[in-house]
Amino acid sequence: MTTARDIMSGSAECASESDTLVDAARKMKDLDVGSLPICGEDDRLKGVITDRDIVVNCVADGRDPSSVKVSELGDGKPVTIGADDSVDEILRTMTEHAVRRLPVIDGDRLVGIVSQADVAKNLPEDKVGDLVSAISAGPANG
């Protein structure tokens, strides 16, 4: 069985809880990603910050992204996957929550990220199409 640990990117870059939104935005730009896990001092996942969070909840409100901390905006209950969960479970979770990237957790620690592309490389083509359609449609109701 192929697991999250088998297909994840093991170099999960985090935003620190104390980083400013400018710090997070620069890291996103450097990594060419639209979201970052938020990690505490103990490497435990505290949430996720997205480029949309920065724009909608800071810039659009006229706030200064250089004075707002990541911890003020990040989602405190991110959707995650266990390191030993199967690709089918990853597919189900991504589809249900309409997310393109899942932080991978081993115990309490963030150990990697699984992206839609990582899953696509490990699924039959018809399932990849279903995943892309589900994510594009948005979260499932109920």
HELIX and SHEET records of a PDB file:
HELIX    1   1 ALA A    4  ILE A    7  1                                   4    
HELIX    2   2 LEU A   21  LEU A   31  1                                  11    
HELIX    3   3 ASP A   51  ASN A   57  1                                   7    
HELIX    4   4 VAL A   59  ASP A   61  5                                   3    
HELIX    5   5 VAL A   70  LEU A   73  1                                   4    
HELIX    6   6 VAL A   87  HIS A   97  1                                  11    
HELIX    7   7 GLN A  116  ALA A  120  1                                   5    
HELIX    8   8 GLU A  125  ALA A  137  1                                  13    
SHEET    1   A 3 ALA A  15  SER A  16  0                                        
SHEET    2   A 3 SER A  35  CYS A  39  1                                        
SHEET    3   A 3 LEU A  45  THR A  50 -1                                        
SHEET    1   B 3 ILE A  81  GLY A  82  0                                        
SHEET    2   B 3 ARG A 101  ASP A 106  1                                        
SHEET    3   B 3 ARG A 109  SER A 115 -1                                        
END                                                                             
